[in-house]
Amino acid sequence: MRRWFLAVGSVVLYNSWLAWPLNGRPDALLGYVSELAADDQPFAWFFRAADIAAAVVFAITGLLGRRGWQAWLGARWSRRLGLSLLVVAVGTALDIIFNLPCAESWDDACAAMPSIERHLHEAASAITSTAEVAMIAIVALALAARDGWTLRARQAAWLAGLVTVLLLISAAAPYALPGAQGPIQVVQILLCSLWIAYLAWRLPQEQHD
């Protein structure tokens, strides 16, 4: 297994939303991205399969990184980073296990229907989002602890802040600006997938050859 496989796989698999036309709605991306995998969507299986595959890639990267990032970040921070990426992997998988029963953004009856599954999905999403911010912040703190707040450390810290802001805005959007949550979440997903690809690329080459 090579670094490029993990890096490319992270980006391609986690951005399956690019195939949104499969679900046949021109406004499919105005709701939350996870609604593409809701039970009532025709190609839900495709988006679920992509997320499960992404979770596997994330888990492999996190497990390899626990040791593979030590020369870059140090043993303690590498373990923390590996754990945060494993949590992202588990949360991504739970998002699919507890998938939404329906695409509620354009179905008022669905949105009004009580659903334990929806609450479990929201909890899984919250876990994933928190771990995504952590996997960026940990690198910023590790670099700062080693060399001070250099440009690279500040850039990582700014990225962690940006992802946090995007997550908060997407959570508030259905109430303040309905239809904006999808595009905002797309940007957040793209940034996080590129970051995970970067983490995969930081693994030593010999671990894969």
C-alpha positions as CSV (number, residue, x, y, z in Angstrom):
1,M,0.0,0.0,0.0
2,R,1.5,3.4,-1.0
3,R,1.1,6.9,0.4
4,W,-0.5,8.1,-2.8
5,F,-3.2,5.4,-2.6
6,L,-4.2,6.6,0.9
7,A,-3.9,10.2,-0.1
8,V,-5.9,9.9,-3.3
9,G,-8.4,7.5,-1.7
10,S,-9.1,10.0,1.1
11,V,-10.0,12.8,-1.3
12,V,-11.9,10.7,-3.9
13,L,-14.0,8.6,-1.5
14,Y,-14.8,11.4,1.0
15,N,-16.0,13.6,-1.8
16,S,-18.6,11.3,-3.3
17,W,-21.0,14.2,-3.1
18,L,-19.6,15.1,-6.6
19,A,-21.9,12.3,-7.9
20,W,-25.0,14.1,-6.5
21,P,-26.7,14.1,-9.9
22,L,-27.3,10.4,-9.4
23,N,-30.1,11.2,-7.0
24,G,-31.9,13.1,-9.7
25,R,-32.6,16.4,-8.0
26,P,-31.0,19.7,-9.1
27,D,-31.3,21.0,-5.5
28,A,-29.8,17.8,-4.0
29,L,-26.8,19.7,-2.5
30,L,-28.9,22.4,-0.8
31,G,-29.5,20.0,2.1
32,Y,-26.9,18.3,4.2
33,V,-24.6,16.1,2.2
34,S,-25.5,13.1,4.3
35,E,-29.0,13.3,2.9
36,L,-27.6,11.9,-0.3
37,A,-27.4,8.6,1.6
38,A,-30.8,8.8,3.2
39,D,-33.1,5.7,2.9
40,D,-35.5,7.4,0.5
41,Q,-32.8,8.3,-2.1
42,P,-32.4,6.1,-5.2
43,F,-28.6,5.8,-5.1
44,A,-28.1,5.9,-1.3
45,W,-26.1,2.7,-1.5
46,F,-23.4,4.4,-3.6
47,F,-22.8,7.3,-1.2
48,R,-22.9,4.9,1.8
49,A,-20.3,2.6,0.1
50,A,-18.1,5.5,-0.6
51,D,-18.2,6.7,3.0
52,I,-17.5,3.3,4.4
53,A,-14.5,2.9,2.1
54,A,-13.3,6.4,3.2
55,A,-13.6,5.3,6.8
56,V,-11.4,2.3,6.1
57,V,-8.8,4.5,4.4
58,F,-8.9,7.0,7.4
59,A,-8.5,4.1,9.9
60,I,-5.5,2.7,8.0
61,T,-3.9,6.1,7.8
62,G,-4.4,6.7,11.5
63,L,-3.0,3.4,12.5
64,L,0.1,3.8,10.4
65,G,0.5,7.3,11.5
66,R,0.8,6.5,15.2
67,R,4.4,5.6,14.5
68,G,4.8,7.0,11.0
69,W,4.4,10.6,12.1
70,Q,6.9,10.4,15.1
71,A,9.8,11.9,13.2
72,W,7.6,14.8,12.1
73,L,5.6,15.5,15.3
74,G,7.0,13.4,18.1
75,A,5.7,10.2,19.7
76,R,3.1,11.8,22.0
77,W,1.5,14.0,19.3
78,S,1.6,11.2,16.7
79,R,-0.4,9.0,19.0
80,R,-3.0,11.8,19.6
81,L,-3.2,12.5,15.9
82,G,-3.6,8.8,15.1
83,L,-6.4,8.5,17.7
84,S,-8.2,11.6,16.3
85,L,-8.1,10.2,12.8
86,L,-9.4,6.8,14.1
87,V,-12.3,8.7,15.7
88,V,-13.0,10.4,12.4
89,A,-13.1,6.9,10.8
90,V,-15.5,5.5,13.4
91,G,-17.7,8.5,13.2
92,T,-17.9,8.4,9.4
93,A,-18.9,4.7,9.6
94,L,-21.5,5.4,12.3
95,D,-22.9,8.2,10.0
96,I,-23.8,5.4,7.6
97,I,-24.8,2.8,10.1
98,F,-27.3,5.3,11.5
99,N,-28.1,6.9,8.2
100,L,-31.0,9.4,7.9
101,P,-34.4,7.8,7.2
102,C,-35.2,10.5,4.6
103,A,-33.9,13.7,3.0
104,E,-35.6,16.1,5.4
105,S,-34.4,19.3,3.8
106,W,-37.0,19.0,1.1
107,D,-39.6,16.9,2.9
108,D,-41.4,18.7,5.7
109,A,-43.3,15.6,6.8
110,C,-39.9,13.8,7.2
111,A,-38.5,16.7,9.1
112,A,-41.4,16.7,11.5
113,M,-41.4,12.9,12.1
114,P,-39.7,11.8,15.4
115,S,-36.7,9.5,14.7
116,I,-34.2,8.0,17.1
117,E,-32.1,7.1,14.1
118,R,-31.9,10.8,13.2
119,H,-30.6,11.7,16.7
120,L,-28.0,8.9,16.5
121,H,-26.9,10.2,13.1
122,E,-26.6,13.7,14.5
123,A,-24.5,12.4,17.4
124,A,-22.2,10.5,15.0
125,S,-21.8,13.6,12.9
126,A,-20.9,15.7,15.9
127,I,-18.3,13.1,16.9
128,T,-16.8,13.2,13.4
129,S,-16.8,16.9,13.2
130,T,-15.1,17.4,16.6
131,A,-12.4,14.8,15.6
132,E,-11.8,16.5,12.3
133,V,-11.1,19.8,14.0
134,A,-8.9,18.0,16.5
135,M,-6.8,16.3,13.8
136,I,-5.9,19.7,12.5
137,A,-5.4,21.4,15.8
138,I,-3.2,18.6,17.1
139,V,-0.7,19.2,14.2
140,A,-0.7,23.0,14.9
141,L,0.0,22.4,18.6
142,A,2.7,19.8,17.9
143,L,4.5,22.1,15.5
144,A,4.2,25.0,17.9
145,A,5.5,22.8,20.8
146,R,8.5,21.9,18.7
147,D,9.5,25.1,16.9
148,G,7.2,27.8,18.2
149,W,4.4,29.4,16.3
150,T,6.0,29.3,12.9
151,L,4.2,30.0,9.7
152,R,3.3,26.3,9.3
153,A,1.9,26.0,12.8
154,R,-0.2,29.2,12.3
155,Q,-1.5,27.9,9.0
156,A,-2.6,24.7,10.7
157,A,-4.2,26.7,13.5
158,W,-6.1,28.9,11.0
159,L,-7.3,25.9,9.1
160,A,-8.6,24.4,12.4
161,G,-10.4,27.7,13.1
162,L,-11.8,27.9,9.6
163,V,-13.2,24.3,9.7
164,T,-14.8,25.1,13.1
165,V,-16.5,28.2,11.7
166,L,-17.8,26.2,8.7
167,L,-19.2,23.5,11.0
168,L,-21.0,26.1,13.1
169,I,-22.4,27.9,10.2
170,S,-23.6,24.7,8.5
171,A,-25.4,23.8,11.8
172,A,-27.1,27.1,12.0
173,A,-27.9,27.5,8.3
174,P,-31.2,25.4,8.2
175,Y,-32.6,28.0,10.6
176,A,-30.9,31.2,9.5
177,L,-30.3,30.6,5.8
178,P,-32.1,27.4,4.6
179,G,-30.3,25.8,1.6
180,A,-26.9,27.2,2.5
181,Q,-25.9,24.2,4.7
182,G,-25.0,22.0,1.7
183,P,-22.6,24.3,-0.1
184,I,-20.9,25.2,3.2
185,Q,-20.6,21.5,4.2
186,V,-19.1,20.7,0.8
187,V,-16.3,23.2,1.4
188,Q,-15.7,21.7,4.9
189,I,-15.6,18.1,3.6
190,L,-13.2,19.1,0.8
191,L,-10.8,20.8,3.2
192,C,-10.9,17.9,5.7
193,S,-10.3,15.3,3.0
194,L,-7.3,17.3,1.6
195,W,-5.9,17.5,5.1
196,I,-6.2,13.8,5.6
197,A,-4.5,13.3,2.2
198,Y,-1.7,15.5,3.5
199,L,-1.4,13.4,6.6
200,A,-1.2,10.3,4.5
201,W,1.5,11.8,2.4
202,R,3.5,12.6,5.6
203,L,3.8,8.8,6.3
204,P,7.2,7.4,5.6
205,Q,7.4,5.9,2.1
206,E,8.9,2.6,3.4
207,Q,5.7,1.8,5.3
208,H,4.0,1.2,2.0
209,D,6.7,-0.2,-0.3
